[in-house]
Amino acid sequence: MVNINGLKSALQERNITINQASEAIGINPATFFRRISKHGVKFTVEEIDKLAELLNLDGPTIQSISLDRKSVV
């Protein structure tokens, strides 16, 4: 699963809203919100890759907030 607190912190540090993040990964904001409310269980590898690109995260940072490809569907 995705570490939602880590994801939220990364978004907040970069002043990226849920609407902006959801648009960047190509899903509805309500869907994004539901997914972060359910601990990131349903994020796909493609969505995680897009989030990592949006947030400009390097490998270690991705792992530190558990945006790890092993934890997605």
DRENTORKOL-3810 file (N, C-alpha, C; in nm, 4 decimals):
REM DRENTORKOL-3810
@n.u->0.0834; n.v->-0.1196; n.w->0.0000; ca.u->0.0000; ca.v->0.0000; ca.w->0.0000; c.u->0.0870; c.v->0.1247; c.w->0.0000
@n.u->0.0272; n.v->0.2329; n.w->-0.0380; ca.u->0.0945; ca.v->0.3614; ca.w->-0.0411; c.u->0.0855; c.v->0.4259; c.w->0.0960
@n.u->0.1941; n.v->0.4859; n.w->0.1401; ca.u->0.1946; ca.v->0.5619; ca.w->0.2649; c.u->0.1253; c.v->0.6946; c.w->0.2363
@n.u->-0.0004; n.v->0.7031; n.w->0.2721; ca.u->-0.0816; ca.v->0.8196; ca.w->0.2380; c.u->-0.0297; c.v->0.9462; c.w->0.3053
@n.u->0.0163; n.v->0.9365; n.w->0.4283; ca.u->0.0709; ca.v->1.0554; ca.w->0.4947; c.u->0.1921; c.v->1.1070; c.w->0.4200
@n.u->0.2771; n.v->1.0162; n.w->0.3717; ca.u->0.3936; ca.v->1.0563; ca.w->0.2933; c.u->0.3522; c.v->1.1209; c.w->0.1623
@n.u->0.2520; n.v->1.0639; n.w->0.0975; ca.u->0.2022; ca.v->1.1209; ca.w->-0.0274; c.u->0.1417; c.v->1.2585; c.w->-0.0034
@n.u->0.0600; n.v->1.2710; n.w->0.0993; ca.u->-0.0008; ca.v->1.4005; ca.w->0.1308; c.u->0.1060; c.v->1.5049; c.w->0.1627
@n.u->0.2078; n.v->1.4646; n.w->0.2369; ca.u->0.3166; ca.v->1.5571; ca.w->0.2711; c.u->0.3895; c.v->1.6031; c.w->0.1455
@n.u->0.4169; n.v->1.5093; n.w->0.0555; ca.u->0.4860; ca.v->1.5448; ca.w->-0.0688; c.u->0.4024; c.v->1.6411; c.w->-0.1522
@n.u->0.2723; n.v->1.6179; n.w->-0.1572; ca.u->0.1839; ca.v->1.7095; ca.w->-0.2301; c.u->0.1836; c.v->1.8476; c.w->-0.1646
@n.u->0.1705; n.v->1.8487; n.w->-0.0334; ca.u->0.1635; ca.v->1.9750; ca.w->0.0399; c.u->0.2941; c.v->2.0544; c.w->0.0277
@n.u->0.4077; n.v->1.9866; n.w->0.0399; ca.u->0.5383; ca.v->2.0541; ca.w->0.0291; c.u->0.5554; c.v->2.1226; c.w->-0.1055
@n.u->0.4915; n.v->2.0675; n.w->-0.2072; ca.u->0.5047; ca.v->2.1215; ca.w->-0.3427; c.u->0.3834; c.v->2.2060; c.w->-0.3835
@n.u->0.2949; n.v->2.2305; n.w->-0.2878; ca.u->0.1746; ca.v->2.3100; ca.w->-0.3121; c.u->0.0910; c.v->2.2557; c.w->-0.4276
@n.u->0.0772; n.v->2.1239; n.w->-0.4313; ca.u->-0.0029; ca.v->2.0584; ca.w->-0.5342; c.u->-0.1321; c.v->2.0101; c.w->-0.4695
@n.u->-0.2434; n.v->2.0511; n.w->-0.5267; ca.u->-0.3735; ca.v->2.0137; ca.w->-0.4725; c.u->-0.4151; c.v->1.8745; c.w->-0.5213
@n.u->-0.5150; n.v->1.8188; n.w->-0.4564; ca.u->-0.5699; ca.v->1.6907; ca.w->-0.4999; c.u->-0.6248; c.v->1.7036; c.w->-0.6414
@n.u->-0.6865; n.v->1.8160; n.w->-0.6720; ca.u->-0.7380; ca.v->1.8377; ca.w->-0.8081; c.u->-0.6246; c.v->1.8356; c.w->-0.9098
@n.u->-0.5138; n.v->1.9028; n.w->-0.8801; ca.u->-0.3999; ca.v->1.9051; ca.w->-0.9720; c.u->-0.3386; c.v->1.7663; c.w->-0.9865
@n.u->-0.3244; n.v->1.6961; n.w->-0.8751; ca.u->-0.2658; ca.v->1.5622; ca.w->-0.8785; c.u->-0.3550; c.v->1.4669; c.w->-0.9571
@n.u->-0.4852; n.v->1.4729; n.w->-0.9326; ca.u->-0.5760; ca.v->1.3826; ca.w->-1.0025; c.u->-0.5763; c.v->1.4113; c.w->-1.1521
@n.u->-0.5717; n.v->1.5387; n.w->-1.1895; ca.u->-0.5663; ca.v->1.5745; ca.w->-1.3306; c.u->-0.4368; c.v->1.5222; c.w->-1.3942
@n.u->-0.3272; n.v->1.5337; n.w->-1.3227; ca.u->-0.1975; ca.v->1.4900; ca.w->-1.3752; c.u->-0.1924; c.v->1.3395; c.w->-1.4003
@n.u->-0.2641; n.v->1.2624; n.w->-1.3188; ca.u->-0.2609; ca.v->1.1176; ca.w->-1.3387; c.u->-0.3825; c.v->1.0666; c.w->-1.4160
@n.u->-0.4722; n.v->1.1574; n.w->-1.4518; ca.u->-0.5831; ca.v->1.1224; ca.w->-1.5397; c.u->-0.7021; c.v->1.0549; c.w->-1.4735
@n.u->-0.7276; n.v->1.0913; n.w->-1.3474; ca.u->-0.8461; ca.v->1.0372; ca.w->-1.2804; c.u->-0.9282; c.v->1.1511; c.w->-1.2227
@n.u->-1.0509; n.v->1.1215; n.w->-1.1894; ca.u->-1.1415; ca.v->1.2180; ca.w->-1.1291; c.u->-1.0923; c.v->1.2528; c.w->-0.9880
@n.u->-1.1030; n.v->1.3807; n.w->-0.9463; ca.u->-1.0610; ca.v->1.4171; ca.w->-0.8109; c.u->-1.1295; c.v->1.3352; c.w->-0.7016
@n.u->-1.2559; n.v->1.3018; n.w->-0.7213; ca.u->-1.3270; ca.v->1.2209; ca.w->-0.6218; c.u->-1.2651; c.v->1.0815; c.w->-0.6114
@n.u->-1.2239; n.v->1.0272; n.w->-0.7234; ca.u->-1.1579; ca.v->0.8958; ca.w->-0.7250; c.u->-1.0249; c.v->0.9037; c.w->-0.6529
@n.u->-0.9477; n.v->1.0077; n.w->-0.6788; ca.u->-0.8188; ca.v->1.0267; ca.w->-0.6118; c.u->-0.8405; c.v->1.0359; c.w->-0.4611
@n.u->-0.9366; n.v->1.1155; n.w->-0.4202; ca.u->-0.9649; ca.v->1.1322; ca.w->-0.2783; c.u->-1.0056; c.v->1.0000; c.w->-0.2140
@n.u->-1.0904; n.v->0.9232; n.w->-0.2834; ca.u->-1.1312; ca.v->0.7920; ca.w->-0.2318; c.u->-1.0100; c.v->0.7010; c.w->-0.2146
@n.u->-0.9211; n.v->0.7048; n.w->-0.3108; ca.u->-0.8030; ca.v->0.6192; ca.w->-0.3037; c.u->-0.7116; c.v->0.6581; c.w->-0.1884
@n.u->-0.6944; n.v->0.7865; n.w->-0.1645; ca.u->-0.6088; ca.v->0.8228; ca.w->-0.0512; c.u->-0.6803; c.v->0.7990; c.w->0.0810
@n.u->-0.8121; n.v->0.7952; n.w->0.0766; ca.u->-0.8872; ca.v->0.7632; ca.w->0.1977; c.u->-0.8801; c.v->0.6142; c.w->0.2310
@n.u->-0.8500; n.v->0.5331; n.w->0.1306; ca.u->-0.8395; ca.v->0.3877; ca.w->0.1499; c.u->-0.6940; c.v->0.3430; c.w->0.1473
@n.u->-0.6052; n.v->0.4295; n.w->0.1875; ca.u->-0.4637; ca.v->0.3990; ca.w->0.2034; c.u->-0.3929; c.v->0.3609; c.w->0.0744
@n.u->-0.4396; n.v->0.4136; n.w->-0.0375; ca.u->-0.3691; ca.v->0.3955; ca.w->-0.1636; c.u->-0.3757; c.v->0.2577; c.w->-0.2246
@n.u->-0.4710; n.v->0.1794; n.w->-0.1812; ca.u->-0.4777; ca.v->0.0414; ca.w->-0.2265; c.u->-0.4957; c.v->0.0302; c.w->-0.3780
@n.u->-0.5650; n.v->0.1208; n.w->-0.4392; ca.u->-0.6012; ca.v->0.1057; ca.w->-0.5802; c.u->-0.5178; c.v->0.1864; c.w->-0.6792
@n.u->-0.4081; n.v->0.2477; n.w->-0.6388; ca.u->-0.3251; ca.v->0.3196; ca.w->-0.7349; c.u->-0.2551; c.v->0.2186; c.w->-0.8255
@n.u->-0.2544; n.v->0.2474; n.w->-0.9550; ca.u->-0.1871; ca.v->0.1600; ca.w->-1.0507; c.u->-0.0412; c.v->0.2012; c.w->-1.0636
@n.u->0.0384; n.v->0.1152; n.w->-1.1259; ca.u->0.1793; ca.v->0.1465; ca.w->-1.1500; c.u->0.1901; c.v->0.2725; c.w->-1.2340
@n.u->0.1065; n.v->0.2839; n.w->-1.3362; ca.u->0.1089; ca.v->0.4022; ca.w->-1.4221; c.u->0.0772; c.v->0.5294; c.w->-1.3425
@n.u->-0.0212; n.v->0.5218; n.w->-1.2545; ca.u->-0.0570; ca.v->0.6386; ca.w->-1.1729; c.u->0.0560; c.v->0.6752; c.w->-1.0781
@n.u->0.1203; n.v->0.5748; n.w->-1.0194; ca.u->0.2322; ca.v->0.6006; ca.w->-0.9298; c.u->0.3470; c.v->0.6657; c.w->-1.0067
@n.u->0.3740; n.v->0.6164; n.w->-1.1270; ca.u->0.4789; ca.v->0.6768; ca.w->-1.2100; c.u->0.4481; c.v->0.8226; c.w->-1.2405
@n.u->0.3221; n.v->0.8507; n.w->-1.2723; ca.u->0.2818; ca.v->0.9887; ca.w->-1.3015; c.u->0.2922; c.v->1.0775; c.w->-1.1779
@n.u->0.2544; n.v->1.0242; n.w->-1.0611; ca.u->0.2676; ca.v->1.1006; ca.w->-0.9370; c.u->0.4145; c.v->1.1294; c.w->-0.9070
@n.u->0.4982; n.v->1.0291; n.w->-0.9259; ca.u->0.6411; ca.v->1.0466; ca.w->-0.9014; c.u->0.6978; c.v->1.1544; c.w->-0.9926
@n.u->0.6543; n.v->1.1552; n.w->-1.1188; ca.u->0.6999; ca.v->1.2572; ca.w->-1.2131; c.u->0.6472; c.v->1.3957; c.w->-1.1732
@n.u->0.5190; n.v->1.4030; n.w->-1.1404; ca.u->0.4580; ca.v->1.5292; ca.w->-1.0985; c.u->0.5299; c.v->1.5876; c.w->-0.9773
@n.u->0.5608; n.v->1.5013; n.w->-0.8822; ca.u->0.6230; ca.v->1.5450; ca.w->-0.7570; c.u->0.7748; c.v->1.5542; c.w->-0.7681
@n.u->0.8278; n.v->1.5149; n.w->-0.8844; ca.u->0.9717; ca.v->1.5185; ca.w->-0.9087; c.u->1.0475; c.v->1.4396; c.w->-0.8014
@n.u->1.0026; n.v->1.3162; n.w->-0.7797; ca.u->1.0602; ca.v->1.2317; ca.w->-0.6768; c.u->1.1680; c.v->1.1421; c.w->-0.7346
@n.u->1.2774; n.v->1.1269; n.w->-0.6624; ca.u->1.3805; ca.v->1.0324; ca.w->-0.7024; c.u->1.3507; c.v->0.8969; c.w->-0.6389
@n.u->1.4254; n.v->0.7953; n.w->-0.6768; ca.u->1.4016; ca.v->0.6590; ca.w->-0.6288; c.u->1.3936; c.v->0.6469; c.w->-0.4780
@n.u->1.4955; n.v->0.6976; n.w->-0.4045; ca.u->1.4902; ca.v->0.6858; ca.w->-0.2584; c.u->1.3706; c.v->0.7583; c.w->-0.1962
@n.u->1.3351; n.v->0.8718; n.w->-0.2525; ca.u->1.2203; ca.v->0.9460; ca.w->-0.1992; c.u->1.0913; c.v->0.8708; c.w->-0.2255
@n.u->1.0807; n.v->0.8118; n.w->-0.3447; ca.u->0.9628; ca.v->0.7321; ca.w->-0.3759; c.u->0.9493; c.v->0.6191; c.w->-0.2745
@n.u->1.0587; n.v->0.5515; n.w->-0.2476; ca.u->1.0548; ca.v->0.4414; ca.w->-0.1516; c.u->1.0243; c.v->0.4897; c.w->-0.0109
@n.u->1.0726; n.v->0.6088; n.w->0.0248; ca.u->1.0503; ca.v->0.6578; ca.w->0.1610; c.u->0.9038; c.v->0.6886; c.w->0.1895
@n.u->0.8288; n.v->0.7206; n.w->0.0859; ca.u->0.6855; ca.v->0.7414; ca.w->0.1073; c.u->0.6055; c.v->0.6235; c.w->0.0534
@n.u->0.6781; n.v->0.5169; n.w->0.0247; ca.u->0.6187; ca.v->0.3891; ca.w->-0.0157; c.u->0.5418; c.v->0.3963; c.w->-0.1460
@n.u->0.5837; n.v->0.4819; n.w->-0.2348; ca.u->0.5272; ca.v->0.4794; ca.w->-0.3695; c.u->0.6101; c.v->0.3790; c.w->-0.4467
@n.u->0.6032; n.v->0.2552; n.w->-0.4029; ca.u->0.6848; ca.v->0.1493; ca.w->-0.4563; c.u->0.5996; c.v->0.0630; c.w->-0.5477
@n.u->0.6522; n.v->0.0266; n.w->-0.6620; ca.u->0.5747; ca.v->-0.0506; ca.w->-0.7583; c.u->0.5254; c.v->-0.1813; c.w->-0.7016
@n.u->0.5903; n.v->-0.2341; n.w->-0.6002; ca.u->0.5461; ca.v->-0.3587; ca.w->-0.5395; c.u->0.4154; c.v->-0.3395; c.w->-0.4626
@n.u->0.3805; n.v->-0.2163; n.w->-0.4307; ca.u->0.2647; ca.v->-0.1931; ca.w->-0.3433; c.u->0.1410; c.v->-0.1488; c.w->-0.4184
@n.u->0.1445; n.v->-0.1586; n.w->-0.5504; ca.u->0.0304; ca.v->-0.1119; ca.w->-0.6282; c.u->-0.0254; c.v->-0.2258; c.w->-0.7108
@n.u->-0.1452; n.v->-0.2043; n.w->-0.7644; ca.u->-0.2100; ca.v->-0.3069; ca.w->-0.8465; c.u->-0.1806; c.v->-0.2840; c.w->-0.9919
END
